[in-house]
């Protein structure tokens, strides 16, 4: 049975479609049974991917005919694993679809699989959820709780992949290289 992976970014015209197309090509080469899609937390359906993304994918022999998709509950339900491009995308997905918390990671976070860093991220997310609940219930958040979140923020590695949108071809190439590096690690992890 194939593993279903959903990549998520903002507009689904740069990062997540590059990840989708590049992983499909890698999976074919490696004989991995994967289904791969992508979507955006603020995307409109049917827009073409950016010119630089299309050109980079074409040069790599990967599918460059993708169009954008808005993130939907059916996509979230379909996915076995949801890999976002940034921590804010991850938070957005979890906020909109709380049941996904066990299957949503940033691409770099999941590919790196750093146990200690993962523990810090989970602790930070747990505390933030508790503080959001407290605020929703009209309870005061203490200074100690805020300091704890700030301290954990400094301990959290940067698992974000920057948005090249509106940038130069070189910005897109750097982004694609960062995505490919994480995807190579992901493929190794998925083969185990």
DAJO-V133510 format. One record per residue. RES is the residue in one small letter. SS is DSSP state (H for helix, E for strand, - for the rest). Layout:
[[RES	SS] [RES	SS]]
This chain:
[[x	-] [x	-] [x	E] [x	E] [x	E] [x	E] [x	E] [x	E] [x	E] [x	-] [x	-] [x	-] [x	-] [x	-] [x	H] [x	H] [x	H] [x	H] [x	H] [x	H] [x	H] [x	H] [x	H] [x	H] [x	H] [x	H] [x	H] [x	H] [x	H] [x	H] [x	-] [x	-] [x	-] [x	E] [x	E] [x	E] [x	E] [x	E] [x	E] [x	E] [x	-] [x	-] [x	-] [x	-] [x	-] [x	-] [x	-] [x	E] [x	-] [x	-] [x	H] [x	H] [x	H] [x	H] [x	H] [x	H] [x	H] [x	H] [x	H] [x	-] [x	-] [x	-] [x	-] [x	-] [x	-] [x	-] [x	E] [x	-] [x	-] [x	E] [x	-] [x	-] [x	H] [x	H] [x	H] [x	H] [x	H] [x	H] [x	-] [x	-] [x	E] [x	E] [x	E] [x	E] [x	-] [x	-] [x	H] [x	H] [x	H] [x	H] [x	H] [x	H] [x	H] [x	H] [x	H] [x	H] [x	-] [x	H] [x	H] [x	H] [x	-] [x	-] [x	-] [x	E] [x	E] [x	E] [x	H] [x	H] [x	H] [x	H] [x	H] [x	H] [x	-] [x	-] [x	H] [x	H] [x	H] [x	H] [x	H] [x	H] [x	H] [x	H] [x	H] [x	H] [x	H] [x	H] [x	H] [x	H] [x	H] [x	H] [x	H] [x	H] [x	H] [x	H] [x	H] [x	H] [x	-] [x	-] [x	-] [x	-] [x	-] [x	-] [x	H] [x	H] [x	H] [x	H] [x	H] [x	H] [x	H] [x	H] [x	H] [x	H] [x	H] [x	H] [x	H] [x	-] [x	-] [x	-] [x	-] [x	-] [x	-] [x	-] [x	-] [x	-] [x	-] [x	-] [x	-] [x	-] [x	H] [x	H] [x	H] [x	H] [x	H] [x	H] [x	H] [x	H] [x	H] [x	H] [x	H] [x	H] [x	H] [x	H] [x	H] [x	H] [x	H] [x	H] [x	H] [x	H] [x	H] [x	H] [x	H] [x	-]]
